[in-house]
Amino acid sequence: MFNKNIKLVLAALVVAYAVYQFTRNEIMTGIFLVLFAGIFVFLYFKNEIILLAFLRLRKQDFAGAKKWLDKIKNPEAALVTKQQGYYNYLHGLMISQESMTKAEKYFKKAIKLGLNMDQDLAVAKLNLAGIAMTKRRKREATTLLTEAKKLDKHGMLTDQIKMMKQQMKKI
């Protein structure tokens, strides 16, 4: 809800007040305040709105996830680079339900900005491979599929990758 810089300022203020509490021998209050400042630091790296949108997506509530993401007005100013990647990734997932061609730019931007987890990167590349396949770009689709297969370390996308490879043979 707050800008990323405001979160850091709040964390610094809370830590400063915690140090003041330590000097007054209020040890438990100081410890509590340091832990409380940790929440602001955590929310600096993991945006609360993106976390809530992920929870909505997990429940297959695309309208609710879109509602949460629409609350972020200026993602370039409000989010860290990795969070911008996840912002575009989530937009791509939601738009891909309607139109795959519109989702392509979001997935490409998410990959360019970076995603923390290899599984998310594999899903983005798998979706891009599907888009490339529908546009008859077989070479690009095969490279994206092999990259997605390398990134899928837990084997969660093996069925989708096999199915896409079979469809590519028909092209």
N, C-alpha and C positions, 0 to 999 in steps of 0.2 A: 504494500500500500504506500510505503514511503519511498522516496528517491534513494538510490544506492548510497549517495554521499551523506544524506541525512542519517541513514542507518549507522554509518561509521562515526559520525559526530555524536549520536546518541550513545553508542558504545563507549566512546572516549569519555564522555561526561559521566557515565555510570561508573567506569573504572576510576575516574578521578575522585568521585564521591566515595567509592569503596576504599581507596587509599586514605582518605580523610577519616573514614570509620575505623580503619586499622590503627591510625595514629591515636584515636580516642579509646583504644582497647575494646572496641566493639567488633571482635573477631568474627563472630557468626554472621553479623549483618554484612561485614565486608566480604565474607565468602559468598554469601547469598547474592550480593550485588555483582561480584565477579562472574558468577554463573549466569546471572541475568544479562550481563553485557555479552556473554557468549551467545545468547539467543540472537542478538542484533548482528553479531559477526556471522553466525550461521545463515541468517536470512540475507546477508549481503551476498553470499555465494550461492545460495539456493533461494530463488525468488518464491515468495509464498503464493503468489497467484499462479505461477507455473506449476507448483506442487498441487494446488487445488484443481487445476485443469487436468493434470495427470490422473488424479483420483477420479474425476468425472469420466475420463476416457477409459479408465479401467473398468468402470461400470457400463461401458458402451453408451454413455449419455453424451452424444456429440453436441447437442444443443447446449447443454450445461457447460461443457468444456469451452465451447465458442463464447458463451456469455462471460466466463471468467477471463478468457484471453482478450476479449474486447475491452476489458477494464484497463489494460495496458495501452495507454494512448501513444506514447513515443518510445518504442522499444530500444532505439539506439541510445537514448539518453538515460533511460530508466534501468537498463539491464547491462550486466557484464557480458563480454563477448560470448562465452559458452551459453549463457542464458538466452542470448539472442538466437543462437543455434537451435536451442530447444524450442524457443518461441516459433521459429520458422518450421521446425520439424512437426510440431503439433498442428500448426496451420496446414501444413502439407497433408498430414494424416486426415484431417477433417475435410479438406477440400477434395481429397482423392475419392471420397465417398460419392461426390457429385460429378466432378470432372477431373480426369487424370491429367489432361494437358495443362490446366491451371495450377495443378499441384506441383508440376515439374520445377517451376522456378523456386518454390519454397523448399523443396528437397535439395536442390543444388545449392541454394544459399545456406541451408543448414549444414551441409557437408563442408562448404567453404569456411563457415564460421567455426565449425568443430562441435562434436558431441562427445561427452565424457565416456559413455559406455559403448563397447564394441557392438553389442546387440542392437542398440538404437541405430548405429551407423550401418549395420547390416540390413536392417529393415528399410532405411532410407535408400540404400543402394538397390535393394530388391524392388522397391517401388519404382525407382528410376529405370531399372531394367525392364519392368513391365511397360512403362511409358514408351521407352525406346523401341520395344518390340511392337507395340501398337502403331508406332510411326514408321515401321519397317526399317529400323536401323539395327540390323542384326549384329554387326561387329561391336557396336557400343553396348548392346544388351548382353552379349556374351562376356565382355570384359567386366561389366558391372555384376553379372552373376558370379563370376569367379571371385571377385573381390568380396561379394556378400558371403560366399561360401567360406572364404578364409576367415572372415570376421565372426562367423557363427560358430563359436567354440563349444557351445552347449548343445548344438544340433536341434535347435528349436525351429529352424527354418528349412530343414532338409526336405520336407515334403513339398513345400512351395517352390523350392529351387528345382527339384526333380520335375514337378509339374510344368514349370516354365521352360525347362530344357526340352521337354517333350513337345510343347507347343511351338518352340523355335524350330524343331525339326520339320514341322509342317509348313513353315514359311518358305 
